[in-house]
Amino acid sequence: MGRTLIVLGLLVAGVGVLISMGLPIGRLPGDFTIRRGNFTFYFPLASSIIASIVFTLVMMLLGRR
């Protein structure tokens, strides 16, 4: 449990560093934005897929130990 929390904390910190460096996380080409008048709908499809892949790889690596 402790190792999992440490890895997740480091992952969150790493994403924070990437965002502060200007990497457009959450605004990838596969993310959809629909604007109609004063209504905006945002669906982060590509960001969700990448986050899922990264999370799955981290969990697979932690599960081997």
SEBA-918377 format. One record per residue (C-alpha): residue in one letter; x, y, z negated. Coordinates in steps of 0.25 Angstrom, whole numbers, plus 5000, padded with zeros to 4 digits. Each point is the difference from the previous one (the first is absolute). Layout:
% SEBA-918377
aXYZ;...
//
This chain:
% SEBA-918377
m500050005000;g501150104996;r500849975013;t498750025008;l499850144994;i501450045002;v499949965015;l498750075002;g500550134993;l501350005009;l499149985012;v499150124996;a501250094997;g500649965014;v498750045007;g500150134992;v501450035005;l499649965014;i498850105000;s500950114994;m501049985011;g498950035010;l499649865005;p498550015004;i499549884992;g498550005001;r500050075014;l500549895009;p499549985015;g499149894996;d499250094990;f498750055004;t499550144997;i498650055005;r499650144999;r498650055003;g499650144995;n500250004985;f500149854999;t501449935000;f500149855000;y501449944998;f500349855001;p501549964998;l500049875007;a501549995004;s500450054986;s499149894994;i500649895008;i501550054997;a499750014985;s499449865000;i501249945007;v501050074991;f499149964988;t499949855005;l501650005002;v500250054986;m499149904994;m500649895007;l501450034996;l499550014985;g499349875001;r501349935004;r500750024987;
//
